[in-house]
Amino acid sequence: MKITKALIDKYLSGTANAEEIAAVENALADDEFNWEDFMPEAEWKQHKEHLEFENQKEIKAQILKQIGFKSRQHFSWIKYAAIILFVGIGAWLALIQIKSPKLSTAQLIPKQEDASKDATQPGNLYYINSGNAIQQIDVPDGSTIQLYPNSEVKFIADFSSISSRDIHLKGKAKFTVAKDKTKPFRVHTTSLTTTALGTIFTVDESSASITKIKLYEGRIEVKSNDNQQNIKHLNLQFLPNEEISIDRQQQQIVAETRINGSPANKRGSYQKTAEQLIFKNLSLQDVLHIISHNYAVKLSFDPKDIQDKYYSGTYKNTKSAYISMLADIQALHRITITVKTE
């Protein structure tokens, strides 16, 4: 559900329904909003002040103590009373993070109320699906997003003046992307960026540690985010019906499905479990890439030696499993692979 000023007005006035209340309170729980963006100070002052609530003075004193004297001079007590009522006694601690260096609402929500800002600069849109059904969202470029329950997306309201179409996702969504070769379509998640020009794909980050990406149509490129430090960087490209699962903490490939040209089987796959590593009809190029990435080793070989060759095998999941894999691959295909630990 899109968080708007109108929705906040309904919440404050007590006319919001259960879904609207859940959306607003979930947004607050994520601590991603600077509520002043929705109501400038003049409007907060106009909002009816409710002075009868428990521990008013104590809460006020605690907020002022946490925010500091300078902030006390900047914000009026009327505003604090309205905000406290807005969030409820149970969530008021979120207010002490007003000065936090986290992303502010200015990057998530259009600031239509602030006349001092550049009127030509497009605002941002923020959607939260707090319901049980998939929510369809229309993107300004003609693309569509199917946002799954308990998921969030945010993106700029107008792509015309920027060089790329950037979508920020928490949770799971399916994207149908309008073609525009001049503006790459990028989906940013915790540690990965998926780029497409004209395509249909899903990105699922709803698991606690695994990100799953599946391509249905077109082409995509998956890269590690540049701001991720001390990780093994990924740079992969996919064709339709291919998919990958990546452990975000370890930045390891835990599952992969590829389409290959082998006459025996046009689908190759890799799966990592707690006990085993399983390759099935996967091209040697993909096998060696997984080994190199997951075990942080640099492999040297003649590219001609691995063309149109595929591999299947099952191994115990150990830190040195790659040694047995490479030995078997070299013996089976009669090629030479040199290994250098990074």
Secondary structure, DSSP 8 states (H G I E B T S, - for coil): -B--HHHHHHHHHT---HHHHHHHHHHHHTT---GGGTS-HHHHHHS------TTHHHHHHHHHHHH-HHHHHHS-HHHHHHHHHHH-GGGGGGGGGTT-SS--GGGTS--TT-TTS-TTS--EEEEEE-SSS-EEEE-TTS-EEEE-TTEEEEEES--TTSSSEEEEEESEEEEE----TTS-EEEE-SSEEEEESS-EEEEE--SSSEEEEEEEES-EEEEE-TT--SS---EEEE-TT-EEEEETTTTEEEEEEEE---SS-SEEEEEE-SSEEEEEEEEHHHHHHHHHHHHTEEEE--HHHHTT-EEEEEEE--TTHHHHHHHHHHHHHT---EEEE-
